[in-house]
Amino acid sequence: RVDEATDADGAAATTGTTTIAFRNYVPRDGDLASLKVTATTAPALAVPSGEGRETVALTLEPNVGDVDPSTIAPRRANWDLKRDVARRLEKLEKRTRRALVDIAREEEGRR
């Protein structure tokens, strides 16, 4: 957190110190490790179920280790180019096949 104040010119000037809190990053330095914020968990929920209005307590546990990297990994840089050019490539491949067949027929006709 940085405390800011504006001077007469309207420019922001820092008047305080910066406080760092690491939520998703585990620092390697021992001095910075003390600034790591501990993970929080949600409180237990009471959910009504059935006709007897019984309550079933649900607990939410952190799921840090079970995330599949393929679901959160970004797509390759050229995925949209491949998608956009796919139709044109199909047409080009068809024309190439036709041209090769025509060339083969001409060669047969010369013999």
N, CA, C and O atoms as CSV, one atom per row, in Angstrom:
chain,resi,resn,atom,element,x,y,z
A,1,ARG,N,N,0.847,-1.171,0.000
A,1,ARG,CA,C,0.000,0.000,0.000
A,1,ARG,C,C,0.886,1.225,0.000
A,1,ARG,O,O,1.854,1.293,0.757
A,2,VAL,N,N,0.573,2.170,-0.822
A,2,VAL,CA,C,1.340,3.404,-0.890
A,2,VAL,C,C,0.401,4.548,-0.570
A,2,VAL,O,O,-0.643,4.702,-1.205
A,3,ASP,N,N,0.770,5.346,0.411
A,3,ASP,CA,C,-0.013,6.531,0.735
A,3,ASP,C,C,0.417,7.642,-0.201
A,3,ASP,O,O,1.605,7.928,-0.343
A,4,GLU,N,N,-0.573,8.271,-0.844
A,4,GLU,CA,C,-0.248,9.317,-1.798
A,4,GLU,C,C,-0.911,10.620,-1.379
A,4,GLU,O,O,-2.004,10.636,-0.812
A,5,ALA,N,N,-0.234,11.681,-1.669
A,5,ALA,CA,C,-0.782,13.004,-1.431
A,5,ALA,C,C,-0.478,13.841,-2.666
A,5,ALA,O,O,0.534,13.627,-3.334
A,6,THR,N,N,-1.341,14.780,-2.964
A,6,THR,CA,C,-1.105,15.622,-4.131
A,6,THR,C,C,-0.573,16.959,-3.676
A,6,THR,O,O,-1.014,17.526,-2.677
A,7,ASP,N,N,0.405,17.455,-4.453
A,7,ASP,CA,C,0.956,18.765,-4.119
A,7,ASP,C,C,0.203,19.836,-4.907
A,7,ASP,O,O,-0.823,19.541,-5.520
A,8,ALA,N,N,0.689,21.049,-4.898
A,8,ALA,CA,C,0.005,22.170,-5.543
A,8,ALA,C,C,-0.117,21.962,-7.051
A,8,ALA,O,O,-1.078,22.436,-7.658
A,9,ASP,N,N,0.826,21.273,-7.658
A,9,ASP,CA,C,0.782,21.056,-9.102
A,9,ASP,C,C,-0.172,19.922,-9.482
A,9,ASP,O,O,-0.448,19.732,-10.667
A,10,GLY,N,N,-0.673,19.180,-8.524
A,10,GLY,CA,C,-1.561,18.071,-8.805
A,10,GLY,C,C,-0.817,16.764,-8.994
A,10,GLY,O,O,-1.438,15.737,-9.269
A,11,ALA,N,N,0.493,16.779,-8.855
A,11,ALA,CA,C,1.276,15.561,-9.016
A,11,ALA,C,C,1.197,14.742,-7.729
A,11,ALA,O,O,1.142,15.292,-6.629
A,12,ALA,N,N,1.192,13.451,-7.884
A,12,ALA,CA,C,1.108,12.577,-6.722
A,12,ALA,C,C,2.495,12.388,-6.128
A,12,ALA,O,O,3.455,12.112,-6.847
A,13,ALA,N,N,2.592,12.535,-4.841
A,13,ALA,CA,C,3.855,12.334,-4.149
A,13,ALA,C,C,3.631,11.304,-3.051
A,13,ALA,O,O,2.642,11.368,-2.321
A,14,THR,N,N,4.550,10.360,-2.936
A,14,THR,CA,C,4.389,9.334,-1.916
A,14,THR,C,C,4.855,9.878,-0.586
A,14,THR,O,O,5.917,10.493,-0.478
A,15,THR,N,N,4.034,9.638,0.431
A,15,THR,CA,C,4.376,10.143,1.753
A,15,THR,C,C,4.596,9.020,2.742
A,15,THR,O,O,5.061,9.268,3.855
A,16,GLY,N,N,4.275,7.792,2.370
A,16,GLY,CA,C,4.386,6.685,3.313
A,16,GLY,C,C,5.302,5.604,2.766
A,16,GLY,O,O,6.049,5.812,1.811
A,17,THR,N,N,5.220,4.465,3.390
A,17,THR,CA,C,6.030,3.339,2.954
A,17,THR,C,C,5.152,2.324,2.229
A,17,THR,O,O,3.928,2.331,2.360
A,18,THR,N,N,5.782,1.483,1.488
A,18,THR,CA,C,5.068,0.459,0.735
A,18,THR,C,C,5.003,-0.819,1.562
A,18,THR,O,O,6.009,-1.262,2.116
A,19,THR,N,N,3.813,-1.405,1.641
A,19,THR,CA,C,3.633,-2.667,2.332
A,19,THR,C,C,3.373,-3.742,1.286
A,19,THR,O,O,2.478,-3.601,0.452
A,20,ILE,N,N,4.151,-4.809,1.332
A,20,ILE,CA,C,4.030,-5.883,0.364
A,20,ILE,C,C,3.392,-7.080,1.042
A,20,ILE,O,O,3.754,-7.440,2.162
A,21,ALA,N,N,2.430,-7.700,0.349
A,21,ALA,CA,C,1.791,-8.920,0.851
A,21,ALA,C,C,1.766,-9.930,-0.286
A,21,ALA,O,O,1.185,-9.662,-1.338
A,22,PHE,N,N,2.386,-11.082,-0.089
A,22,PHE,CA,C,2.435,-12.126,-1.105
A,22,PHE,C,C,1.288,-13.100,-0.871
A,22,PHE,O,O,1.243,-13.774,0.158
A,23,ARG,N,N,0.354,-13.177,-1.827
A,23,ARG,CA,C,-0.757,-14.114,-1.712
A,23,ARG,C,C,-0.530,-15.350,-2.569
A,23,ARG,O,O,-0.780,-16.468,-2.119
A,24,ASN,N,N,-0.058,-15.164,-3.800
A,24,ASN,CA,C,0.100,-16.266,-4.740
A,24,ASN,C,C,1.560,-16.582,-5.028
A,24,ASN,O,O,1.849,-17.480,-5.820
A,25,TYR,N,N,2.458,-15.884,-4.422
A,25,TYR,CA,C,3.878,-16.052,-4.697
A,25,TYR,C,C,4.579,-16.464,-3.415
A,25,TYR,O,O,4.349,-15.880,-2.356
A,26,VAL,N,N,5.429,-17.465,-3.514
A,26,VAL,CA,C,6.205,-17.904,-2.358
A,26,VAL,C,C,7.616,-17.357,-2.543
A,26,VAL,O,O,8.358,-17.847,-3.394
A,27,PRO,N,N,7.996,-16.351,-1.762
A,27,PRO,CA,C,9.323,-15.768,-1.925
A,27,PRO,C,C,10.427,-16.720,-1.469
A,27,PRO,O,O,10.248,-17.488,-0.525
A,28,ARG,N,N,11.563,-16.659,-2.148
A,28,ARG,CA,C,12.703,-17.500,-1.800
A,28,ARG,C,C,13.546,-16.872,-0.688
A,28,ARG,O,O,14.204,-17.577,0.078
A,29,ASP,N,N,13.519,-15.586,-0.611
A,29,ASP,CA,C,14.302,-14.875,0.391
A,29,ASP,C,C,13.635,-15.020,1.757
A,29,ASP,O,O,12.418,-14.874,1.876
A,30,GLY,N,N,14.419,-15.303,2.768
A,30,GLY,CA,C,13.888,-15.495,4.115
A,30,GLY,C,C,13.250,-14.239,4.677
A,30,GLY,O,O,12.273,-14.327,5.422
A,31,ASP,N,N,13.787,-13.060,4.332
A,31,ASP,CA,C,13.215,-11.814,4.832
A,31,ASP,C,C,11.831,-11.563,4.231
A,31,ASP,O,O,10.936,-11.053,4.907
A,32,LEU,N,N,11.665,-11.921,2.968
A,32,LEU,CA,C,10.384,-11.712,2.306
A,32,LEU,C,C,9.371,-12.800,2.655
A,32,LEU,O,O,8.165,-12.594,2.515
A,33,ALA,N,N,9.854,-13.952,3.106
A,33,ALA,CA,C,8.951,-15.055,3.446
A,33,ALA,C,C,8.013,-14.674,4.591
A,33,ALA,O,O,6.910,-15.208,4.697
A,34,SER,N,N,8.447,-13.766,5.431
A,34,SER,CA,C,7.584,-13.353,6.535
A,34,SER,C,C,6.408,-12.509,6.044
A,34,SER,O,O,5.443,-12.320,6.784
A,35,LEU,N,N,6.465,-12.001,4.820
A,35,LEU,CA,C,5.384,-11.181,4.268
A,35,LEU,C,C,4.331,-12.009,3.544
A,35,LEU,O,O,3.358,-11.448,3.042
A,36,LYS,N,N,4.498,-13.332,3.475
A,36,LYS,CA,C,3.548,-14.221,2.809
A,36,LYS,C,C,2.258,-14.264,3.615
A,36,LYS,O,O,2.284,-14.463,4.829
A,37,VAL,N,N,1.138,-14.077,2.942
A,37,VAL,CA,C,-0.179,-14.121,3.568
A,37,VAL,C,C,-0.634,-15.572,3.565
A,37,VAL,O,O,-0.540,-16.252,2.543
A,38,THR,N,N,-1.123,-16.046,4.694
A,38,THR,CA,C,-1.570,-17.434,4.777
A,38,THR,C,C,-2.866,-17.608,3.989
A,38,THR,O,O,-3.685,-16.693,3.906
A,39,ALA,N,N,-3.038,-18.793,3.414
A,39,ALA,CA,C,-4.231,-19.084,2.622
A,39,ALA,C,C,-5.449,-19.148,3.532
A,39,ALA,O,O,-5.391,-19.698,4.632
A,40,THR,N,N,-6.532,-18.587,3.066
A,40,THR,CA,C,-7.762,-18.611,3.847
A,40,THR,C,C,-8.709,-19.653,3.266
A,40,THR,O,O,-8.678,-19.942,2.069
A,41,THR,N,N,-9.532,-20.200,4.113
A,41,THR,CA,C,-10.545,-21.152,3.665
A,41,THR,C,C,-11.910,-20.601,4.024
A,41,THR,O,O,-12.054,-19.836,4.978
A,42,ALA,N,N,-12.897,-20.989,3.261
A,42,ALA,CA,C,-14.255,-20.531,3.503
A,42,ALA,C,C,-14.830,-21.249,4.713
A,42,ALA,O,O,-14.463,-22.391,4.993
A,43,PRO,N,N,-15.716,-20.596,5.423
A,43,PRO,CA,C,-16.337,-21.260,6.578
A,43,PRO,C,C,-17.303,-22.345,6.105
A,43,PRO,O,O,-17.719,-22.356,4.947
A,44,ALA,N,N,-17.650,-23.246,7.005
A,44,ALA,CA,C,-18.595,-24.314,6.698
A,44,ALA,C,C,-19.967,-23.709,6.423
A,44,ALA,O,O,-20.393,-22.765,7.090
A,45,LEU,N,N,-20.646,-24.268,5.434
A,45,LEU,CA,C,-21.965,-23.775,5.056
A,45,LEU,C,C,-23.036,-24.750,5.506
A,45,LEU,O,O,-22.833,-25.964,5.484
A,46,ALA,N,N,-24.168,-24.217,5.909
A,46,ALA,CA,C,-25.308,-25.059,6.246
A,46,ALA,C,C,-26.283,-24.981,5.082
A,46,ALA,O,O,-26.802,-23.909,4.771
A,47,VAL,N,N,-26.533,-26.126,4.434
A,47,VAL,CA,C,-27.390,-26.173,3.255
A,47,VAL,C,C,-28.620,-27.017,3.594
A,47,VAL,O,O,-28.478,-28.164,4.017
A,48,PRO,N,N,-29.822,-26.467,3.413
A,48,PRO,CA,C,-31.015,-27.271,3.684
A,48,PRO,C,C,-31.171,-28.354,2.615
A,48,PRO,O,O,-30.919,-28.106,1.436
A,49,SER,N,N,-31.586,-29.551,3.027
A,49,SER,CA,C,-31.780,-30.622,2.066
A,49,SER,C,C,-32.991,-31.442,2.449
A,49,SER,O,O,-33.280,-31.617,3.633
A,50,GLY,N,N,-33.696,-31.943,1.462
A,50,GLY,CA,C,-34.825,-32.842,1.707
A,50,GLY,C,C,-36.035,-32.149,2.285
A,50,GLY,O,O,-36.070,-30.927,2.432
A,51,GLU,N,N,-37.035,-32.965,2.613
A,51,GLU,CA,C,-38.274,-32.414,3.133
A,51,GLU,C,C,-38.226,-32.189,4.626
A,51,GLU,O,O,-38.972,-31.363,5.153
A,52,GLY,N,N,-37.354,-32.913,5.322
A,52,GLY,CA,C,-37.255,-32.763,6.770
A,52,GLY,C,C,-36.455,-31.529,7.150
A,52,GLY,O,O,-36.265,-31.260,8.336
A,53,ARG,N,N,-35.986,-30.782,6.174
A,53,ARG,CA,C,-35.184,-29.570,6.389
A,53,ARG,C,C,-33.960,-29.854,7.243
A,53,ARG,O,O,-33.598,-29.067,8.118
A,54,GLU,N,N,-33.327,-30.990,6.976
A,54,GLU,CA,C,-32.079,-31.297,7.659
A,54,GLU,C,C,-30.984,-30.419,7.066
A,54,GLU,O,O,-31.045,-30.037,5.897
A,55,THR,N,N,-30.025,-30.119,7.850
A,55,THR,CA,C,-28.915,-29.331,7.328
A,55,THR,C,C,-27.684,-30.215,7.209
A,55,THR,O,O,-27.357,-30.994,8.104
A,56,VAL,N,N,-27.028,-30.071,6.096
A,56,VAL,CA,C,-25.808,-30.825,5.842
A,56,VAL,C,C,-24.674,-29.819,5.795
A,56,VAL,O,O,-24.715,-28.872,5.010
A,57,ALA,N,N,-23.677,-30.013,6.616
A,57,ALA,CA,C,-22.561,-29.075,6.656
A,57,ALA,C,C,-21.596,-29.388,5.515
A,57,ALA,O,O,-21.171,-30.530,5.337
A,58,LEU,N,N,-21.263,-28.363,4.755
A,58,LEU,CA,C,-20.298,-28.491,3.667
A,58,LEU,C,C,-19.034,-27.750,4.062
A,58,LEU,O,O,-19.093,-26.623,4.553
A,59,THR,N,N,-17.928,-28.364,3.853
A,59,THR,CA,C,-16.667,-27.689,4.113
A,59,THR,C,C,-15.924,-27.530,2.802
A,59,THR,O,O,-15.875,-28.451,1.987
A,60,LEU,N,N,-15.361,-26.384,2.611
A,60,LEU,CA,C,-14.599,-26.098,1.410
A,60,LEU,C,C,-13.121,-26.203,1.739
A,60,LEU,O,O,-12.616,-25.509,2.621
A,61,GLU,N,N,-12.447,-27.066,1.030
A,61,GLU,CA,C,-11.026,-27.244,1.262
A,61,GLU,C,C,-10.260,-26.616,0.110
A,61,GLU,O,O,-10.747,-26.605,-1.020
A,62,PRO,N,N,-9.083,-26.099,0.374
A,62,PRO,CA,C,-8.307,-25.534,-0.723
A,62,PRO,C,C,-7.873,-26.643,-1.684
A,62,PRO,O,O,-7.451,-27.715,-1.249
A,63,ASN,N,N,-7.976,-26.389,-2.965
A,63,ASN,CA,C,-7.617,-27.378,-3.975
A,63,ASN,C,C,-6.380,-26.918,-4.737
A,63,ASN,O,O,-6.418,-26.748,-5.956
A,64,VAL,N,N,-5.320,-26.725,-4.033
A,64,VAL,CA,C,-4.106,-26.173,-4.608
A,64,VAL,C,C,-3.437,-27.143,-5.560
A,64,VAL,O,O,-2.995,-26.722,-6.629
A,65,GLY,N,N,-3.339,-28.420,-5.227
A,65,GLY,CA,C,-2.554,-29.342,-6.019
A,65,GLY,C,C,-3.289,-30.065,-7.116
A,65,GLY,O,O,-2.646,-30.771,-7.892
A,66,ASP,N,N,-4.614,-29.933,-7.233
A,66,ASP,CA,C,-5.337,-30.741,-8.189
A,66,ASP,C,C,-5.796,-29.992,-9.437
A,66,ASP,O,O,-6.773,-30.400,-10.065
A,67,VAL,N,N,-5.121,-28.914,-9.811
A,67,VAL,CA,C,-5.485,-28.151,-10.993
A,67,VAL,C,C,-4.728,-28.709,-12.194
A,67,VAL,O,O,-3.508,-28.867,-12.148
A,68,ASP,N,N,-5.451,-29.005,-13.261
A,68,ASP,CA,C,-4.841,-29.517,-14.483
A,68,ASP,C,C,-4.249,-28.338,-15.254
A,68,ASP,O,O,-4.988,-27.426,-15.627
A,69,PRO,N,N,-2.940,-28.328,-15.504
A,69,PRO,CA,C,-2.317,-27.189,-16.184
A,69,PRO,C,C,-2.850,-26.960,-17.590
A,69,PRO,O,O,-2.799,-25.835,-18.086
A,70,SER,N,N,-3.358,-27.999,-18.243
A,70,SER,CA,C,-3.858,-27.815,-19.608
A,70,SER,C,C,-5.128,-26.975,-19.643
A,70,SER,O,O,-5.458,-26.394,-20.677
A,71,THR,N,N,-5.846,-26.906,-18.518
A,71,THR,CA,C,-7.065,-26.107,-18.509
A,71,THR,C,C,-6.784,-24.629,-18.293
A,71,THR,O,O,-7.608,-23.785,-18.644
A,72,ILE,N,N,-5.644,-24.311,-17.729
A,72,ILE,CA,C,-5.343,-22.906,-17.479
A,72,ILE,C,C,-4.203,-22.392,-18.331
A,72,ILE,O,O,-3.908,-21.197,-18.308
A,73,ALA,N,N,-3.554,-23.266,-19.084
A,73,ALA,CA,C,-2.442,-22.846,-19.928
A,73,ALA,C,C,-2.979,-22.028,-21.102
A,73,ALA,O,O,-4.019,-22.366,-21.666
A,74,PRO,N,N,-2.287,-20.970,-21.467
A,74,PRO,CA,C,-2.749,-20.163,-22.595
A,74,PRO,C,C,-2.601,-20.924,-23.910
A,74,PRO,O,O,-1.783,-21.835,-24.027
A,75,ARG,N,N,-3.396,-20.538,-24.880
A,75,ARG,CA,C,-3.306,-21.160,-26.194
A,75,ARG,C,C,-2.034,-20.691,-26.888
A,75,ARG,O,O,-1.443,-19.677,-26.517
A,76,ARG,N,N,-1.634,-21.433,-27.884
A,76,ARG,CA,C,-0.443,-21.027,-28.636
A,76,ARG,C,C,-0.720,-19.716,-29.349
A,76,ARG,O,O,-1.874,-19.357,-29.586
A,77,ALA,N,N,0.330,-19.017,-29.683
A,77,ALA,CA,C,0.191,-17.684,-30.274
A,77,ALA,C,C,-0.496,-17.721,-31.635
A,77,ALA,O,O,-1.145,-16.747,-32.015
A,78,ASN,N,N,-0.369,-18.818,-32.375
A,78,ASN,CA,C,-0.907,-18.842,-33.731
A,78,ASN,C,C,-2.162,-19.690,-33.867
A,78,ASN,O,O,-2.493,-20.097,-34.981
A,79,TRP,N,N,-2.863,-19.969,-32.802
A,79,TRP,CA,C,-4.051,-20.816,-32.894
A,79,TRP,C,C,-5.125,-20.175,-33.756
A,79,TRP,O,O,-5.813,-20.872,-34.502
A,80,ASP,N,N,-5.281,-18.856,-33.667
A,80,ASP,CA,C,-6.306,-18.189,-34.462
A,80,ASP,C,C,-5.928,-18.140,-35.933
A,80,ASP,O,O,-6.805,-18.180,-36.796
A,81,LEU,N,N,-4.645,-18.054,-36.232
A,81,LEU,CA,C,-4.205,-18.062,-37.623
A,81,LEU,C,C,-4.519,-19.403,-38.266
A,81,LEU,O,O,-4.990,-19.459,-39.402
A,82,LYS,N,N,-4.259,-20.481,-37.541
A,82,LYS,CA,C,-4.565,-21.809,-38.065
A,82,LYS,C,C,-6.060,-21.957,-38.303
A,82,LYS,O,O,-6.477,-22.542,-39.302
A,83,ARG,N,N,-6.856,-21.436,-37.401
A,83,ARG,CA,C,-8.309,-21.525,-37.543
A,83,ARG,C,C,-8.790,-20.743,-38.765
A,83,ARG,O,O,-9.632,-21.226,-39.521
A,84,ASP,N,N,-8.255,-19.540,-38.956
A,84,ASP,CA,C,-8.699,-18.686,-40.054
A,84,ASP,C,C,-8.231,-19.200,-41.413
A,84,ASP,O,O,-8.927,-19.005,-42.410
A,85,VAL,N,N,-7.096,-19.836,-41.475
A,85,VAL,CA,C,-6.513,-20.260,-42.741
A,85,VAL,C,C,-6.933,-21.678,-43.110
A,85,VAL,O,O,-6.667,-22.111,-44.231
A,86,ALA,N,N,-7.571,-22.408,-42.222
A,86,ALA,CA,C,-7.904,-23.817,-42.461
A,86,ALA,C,C,-8.766,-24.002,-43.704
A,86,ALA,O,O,-8.516,-24.918,-44.487
A,87,ARG,N,N,-9.769,-23.158,-43.904
A,87,ARG,CA,C,-10.641,-23.293,-45.082
A,87,ARG,C,C,-9.861,-23.069,-46.367
A,87,ARG,O,O,-10.020,-23.807,-47.339
A,88,ARG,N,N,-9.027,-22.055,-46.363
A,88,ARG,CA,C,-8.236,-21.754,-47.563
A,88,ARG,C,C,-7.271,-22.891,-47.882
A,88,ARG,O,O,-7.060,-23.234,-49.045
A,89,LEU,N,N,-6.690,-23.469,-46.836
A,89,LEU,CA,C,-5.775,-24.594,-47.056
A,89,LEU,C,C,-6.504,-25.799,-47.642
A,89,LEU,O,O,-5.953,-26.499,-48.491
A,90,GLU,N,N,-7.736,-26.048,-47.199
A,90,GLU,CA,C,-8.503,-27.154,-47.753
A,90,GLU,C,C,-8.757,-26.949,-49.237
A,90,GLU,O,O,-8.607,-27.878,-50.031
A,91,LYS,N,N,-9.146,-25.721,-49.617
A,91,LYS,CA,C,-9.372,-25.421,-51.033
A,91,LYS,C,C,-8.092,-25.592,-51.834
A,91,LYS,O,O,-8.103,-26.144,-52.934
A,92,LEU,N,N,-6.994,-25.115,-51.273
A,92,LEU,CA,C,-5.712,-25.216,-51.962
A,92,LEU,C,C,-5.299,-26.677,-52.134
A,92,LEU,O,O,-4.770,-27.045,-53.183
A,93,GLU,N,N,-5.529,-27.500,-51.136
A,93,GLU,CA,C,-5.198,-28.917,-51.239
A,93,GLU,C,C,-6.037,-29.599,-52.313
A,93,GLU,O,O,-5.521,-30.433,-53.056
A,94,LYS,N,N,-7.325,-29.259,-52.408
A,94,LYS,CA,C,-8.186,-29.832,-53.449
A,94,LYS,C,C,-7.689,-29.433,-54.835
A,94,LYS,O,O,-7.616,-30.266,-55.739
A,95,ARG,N,N,-7.349,-28.161,-54.998
A,95,ARG,CA,C,-6.847,-27.694,-56.293
A,95,ARG,C,C,-5.525,-28.367,-56.643
A,95,ARG,O,O,-5.274,-28.691,-57.804
A,96,THR,N,N,-4.686,-28.574,-55.641
A,96,THR,CA,C,-3.395,-29.232,-55.884
A,96,THR,C,C,-3.617,-30.667,-56.338
A,96,THR,O,O,-2.966,-31.132,-57.274
A,97,ARG,N,N,-4.522,-31.362,-55.686
A,97,ARG,CA,C,-4.822,-32.745,-56.094
A,97,ARG,C,C,-5.355,-32.797,-57.526
A,97,ARG,O,O,-4.956,-33.657,-58.312
A,98,ARG,N,N,-6.263,-31.869,-57.862
A,98,ARG,CA,C,-6.798,-31.824,-59.224
A,98,ARG,C,C,-5.697,-31.559,-60.235
A,98,ARG,O,O,-5.648,-32.188,-61.292
A,99,ALA,N,N,-4.811,-30.620,-59.904
A,99,ALA,CA,C,-3.717,-30.283,-60.824
A,99,ALA,C,C,-2.802,-31.488,-61.027
A,99,ALA,O,O,-2.358,-31.743,-62.147
A,100,LEU,N,N,-2.516,-32.226,-59.966
A,100,LEU,CA,C,-1.661,-33.406,-60.097
A,100,LEU,C,C,-2.340,-34.478,-60.942
A,100,LEU,O,O,-1.676,-35.160,-61.723
A,101,VAL,N,N,-3.648,-34.633,-60.796
A,101,VAL,CA,C,-4.386,-35.599,-61.608
A,101,VAL,C,C,-4.353,-35.168,-63.073
A,101,VAL,O,O,-4.165,-36.002,-63.959
A,102,ASP,N,N,-4.535,-33.876,-63.333
A,102,ASP,CA,C,-4.485,-33.371,-64.711
A,102,ASP,C,C,-3.109,-33.589,-65.327
A,102,ASP,O,O,-3.006,-33.979,-66.490
A,103,ILE,N,N,-2.068,-33.345,-64.569
A,103,ILE,CA,C,-0.697,-33.567,-65.058
A,103,ILE,C,C,-0.465,-35.037,-65.362
A,103,ILE,O,O,0.142,-35.384,-66.375
A,104,ALA,N,N,-0.957,-35.903,-64.473
A,104,ALA,CA,C,-0.810,-37.342,-64.698
A,104,ALA,C,C,-1.559,-37.767,-65.955
A,104,ALA,O,O,-1.054,-38.598,-66.710
A,105,ARG,N,N,-2.754,-37.220,-66.203
A,105,ARG,CA,C,-3.524,-37.551,-67.409
A,105,ARG,C,C,-2.808,-37.069,-68.666
A,105,ARG,O,O,-2.797,-37.759,-69.685
A,106,GLU,N,N,-2.210,-35.878,-68.590
A,106,GLU,CA,C,-1.462,-35.381,-69.748
A,106,GLU,C,C,-0.273,-36.267,-70.053
A,106,GLU,O,O,0.029,-36.525,-71.218
A,107,GLU,N,N,0.405,-36.735,-69.017
A,107,GLU,CA,C,1.541,-37.635,-69.203
A,107,GLU,C,C,1.080,-38.957,-69.844
A,107,GLU,O,O,1.754,-39.501,-70.718
A,108,GLU,N,N,-0.067,-39.455,-69.399
A,108,GLU,CA,C,-0.636,-40.677,-69.977
A,108,GLU,C,C,-0.985,-40.458,-71.444
A,108,GLU,O,O,-0.779,-41.345,-72.272
A,109,GLY,N,N,-1.513,-39.276,-71.770
A,109,GLY,CA,C,-1.908,-38.963,-73.144
A,109,GLY,C,C,-0.700,-38.856,-74.066
A,109,GLY,O,O,-0.822,-39.170,-75.250
A,110,ARG,N,N,0.430,-38.439,-73.588
A,110,ARG,CA,C,1.650,-38.321,-74.397
A,110,ARG,C,C,2.234,-39.681,-74.723
A,110,ARG,O,O,2.908,-39.813,-75.745
A,111,ARG,N,N,2.013,-40.684,-73.917
A,111,ARG,CA,C,2.593,-42.005,-74.141
A,111,ARG,C,C,1.895,-42.720,-75.200
A,111,ARG,O,O,2.254,-43.853,-75.520
